[in-house]
Amino acid sequence: MVMRTLAAATLFVLLASCGSSAAVPGPTPTPSGNASPSPTVSTTPSTTSSPSPTVTAAPLPSPTPPPQVRAGADAYVSVSVATGWRNPGVVRAVDAPALQNPAGIRQWLAAMSDRQKADLIDRADTQVLVGERVGVLAVAGGWAQVVVYAQSTPLDRRGYPAWIPVVQLTALPPPPAANVATVTAPTAWLRDASGAPVLEASFGTRLPVVRTGTATIRVGLPGGRELSVDRALVSVTTSTAPALPSTAQAILATARGFLGLPYLWAGTSGLGYDCSGLVYTVYRAHGILLPRDADAQALVGRAVARAALQPGDLVFFTSNGYVHHVGIYAGNGTLIDSPHTGATVELVPLATYTDYASARRVTG
C-alpha cells in the first residue's frame, strides 16, 4: 500500500490494476434447617429488657470500575483484527462486521464484492492485531483517533494515524510476562478453559505467556482475559527476541505460506494483505521492523542494483514518480507479491512488471 497522500483517483488506478455497572444487592439469605438463624435486630425498646442498640451496617466496598479509553492515554486492541479507518464518516453498511467486538473479519470479507473491496481505498488505511498498543489522541462518538506505535510512517512521527471503534479497544493492558507467544500459522484459534474457540488470532499476533503446558500455551489478553493456543501454532521467545529467524530463507518460507491468500487493501493480517502489509507483517515476525507503507519502506536498508538482487530483497515499483507497490524477491527472477484487489498473494516473474524502480536489502 502506498502512503495515503496520493490523490484518491490516482491511487485507485494504480491498485485496481495491482462502563461500569451499579452493584445490585443480592437476596437476603434464608437460614437453613441445620444452622442458627441470624439474630433479629429490634428497633422498638422491650418493656422487659434494655433497648437494643442501633446497628449501622458497614458500607459494602464499591467495585473499582475499569479504566476507560480516553484521550492522552494508551489503549490496547481487544479484537482479533481492528481495521484502522481514515475517519468515522467513511464506513459503509457492508463494513458493520469489521466494527464490532468480536470483529467479524471473515464475515466482512465474505460479504464484500471485489468492487466494494477496491472501494476501501481512502476509507481503510491499515489494520492492528489483538494486544497491540496504540496512543489515543481523541475519543468522540464511539470512535477513538489513535496512532499505532509499532507502525512507523512519515504521516506522524508517533505512529500510524487511524480511527478505531472504541468497542474494539481496552485501557487494560495485557499482563506483564517474561516471554511472549507469537502466532506463526496464518491464523490460530485462542480457546477458553472448555476448549471452545473464542478468538481467531492472526499470524504475527504477540501475546504474553501466562503458563506453558505440554500441548498448549496460556496467554494473557488486554482486558484481563486468558486463553489457550496450540503450542504448535506459536513461537515462544523473550519479549525482545524475534519469533522467527532473521534470514532471507526463513522470510521467504514464511511469505510462501501465504500464497493464494486474497489481497485486501489495508490488510496486515493472515486473513488478507495488501502489498506493503504483507512485507511489514512478515518481516516484523522475523525481527525486522519496517515502516507500514511501500513508499516509506523504499527508503530503508541498502540500495541494491537490479542485477545484484538476492532472495529476501524488497523490490519497488513507481508510477508518475510515486512508489506505489512492493514485492519480495524470491530468486531466479521471481517475486512474491500481493498485487491488487481480485488477486491473491502469488509468485510471479519479476519481468511481468514494467515499472520497476528500485530495490533495498533489509536482511543481514
PyMOL commands that set and color helices and strands:
alter all, ss='L'
color gray80, all
select helices_A, chain A and resi 8-17+88-90+93-99+105-111+114-118+166-168+231-233+248-256+275-285+294-297+306-308+350-352
alter helices_A, ss='H'
color red, helices_A
select strands_A, chain A and resi 74-77+81-85+124-129+133-140+143-148+160-165+169-170+179-183+187-191+197-202+206-212+216-220+226-230+234-238+268-269+272-273+302-303+314-319+322-331+334-337+346-349+356-361
alter strands_A, ss='S'
color yellow, strands_A
deselect
rebuild
show_as cartoon
